[in-house]
Amino acid sequence: QVQLVESGGDLVQAGGSLRLSCAASGRIFSSDAMGWYRQAPGKQREMVASITSGGITNYADSVKVRFTISRNSAKNTVYLQMNSLRPEDTAVYYCNLRNPALERDYWGQGTQVTVSS
C-alpha cells in the first residue's frame, strides 16, 4: 500500500505563490510516476502536472509557465510550485502516484488552495 500526504494549501491573493508538497510512504517503486490533479466545485477533476521517474514533466495548458512540478526521489516527495496564481486556480489539489504497468493508482486526501481576487 501507499500513503500520500499533501501539504501547503492556503488562502492567497491573486498574483501570489504557493508550494505544495506530497510525501509518499509505503511500497514505492522507482518507476512510479507522480502528479498533481485539482478539482474545483462543480467541475471534474483535472490533471495539473505530472512527472515520470525519469523526470519528464507534463502540464495542463492552463498552468504552463506558471507552475513547476519537481520530485525528490530520495525523499519520495513531489512538489508543485505555483506562481502568478489566479482565482480560477482555486480548487482542492490532489497528489497522485501511478504506475500502469504495475496497476498502481493511489490518491492523497487533497489540500485546499484558494486564490482571492
Residue pairs with C-beta under 8 A, 6 or more apart in sequence:
1 26
1 27
2 24
2 25
2 26
2 27
2 28
2 97
2 104
2 106
3 24
3 25
3 26
3 106
4 22
4 23
4 24
4 95
4 96
4 97
4 106
4 107
4 108
4 109
5 22
5 23
5 25
5 95
5 108
5 109
6 20
6 21
6 22
6 93
6 94
6 95
6 108
6 109
6 110
6 111
7 20
7 21
7 22
7 23
7 111
8 18
8 19
8 20
8 21
8 111
9 18
9 20
9 92
9 93
9 111
9 112
9 113
10 18
10 113
10 114
11 114
11 115
11 116
12 18
12 85
12 113
12 114
12 115
12 116
13 115
13 116
14 85
14 86
14 87
14 115
14 116
14 117
15 84
15 85
16 85
16 115
17 81
17 82
17 83
17 84
17 85
18 82
18 85
18 113
19 79
19 80
19 81
19 82
20 36
20 79
20 80
20 82
20 93
20 95
20 111
20 113
21 77
21 78
21 79
22 34
22 36
22 77
22 78
22 79
22 80
22 95
22 108
23 75
23 76
23 77
24 32
24 34
24 76
24 77
24 78
24 95
24 97
25 76
28 76
28 97
29 99
29 102
29 104
30 53
30 73
31 53
31 99
31 101
31 102
32 53
32 97
32 98
32 99
32 104
33 50
33 51
33 52
33 53
33 97
33 98
33 99
34 50
34 51
34 71
34 78
34 95
34 96
34 97
34 98
35 47
35 48
35 49
35 50
35 51
35 58
35 69
35 78
35 95
35 96
35 98
36 47
36 48
36 49
36 50
36 69
36 78
36 80
36 93
36 94
36 95
36 96
37 45
37 46
37 47
37 48
37 93
37 94
37 96
38 45
38 46
38 48
38 89
38 91
38 92
38 93
38 94
38 113
39 45
39 46
39 91
39 92
39 94
39 110
40 88
40 90
40 91
40 92
43 91
45 94
46 60
47 58
47 60
48 59
48 60
48 63
48 67
48 80
48 93
49 57
49 58
49 59
49 60
49 63
49 67
49 68
49 69
49 80
50 57
50 58
50 69
50 96
51 57
51 58
51 69
51 70
51 71
51 78
53 73
55 71
57 69
59 67
59 69
62 88
63 82
63 89
66 82
66 83
66 84
66 85
67 80
67 81
67 82
67 83
68 80
68 81
68 83
69 78
69 79
69 80
69 81
70 78
70 79
70 81
71 77
71 78
71 79
72 78
72 79
78 95
80 93
82 89
82 113
85 113
85 115
86 115
87 115
87 116
87 117
88 115
89 113
89 115
90 113
90 114
90 115
91 113
92 110
92 111
92 112
92 113
93 110
93 111
93 112
93 113
94 107
94 108
94 109
94 110
95 107
95 108
96 105
96 106
96 107
96 108
97 104
97 105
97 106
98 104
98 105
98 106
99 105
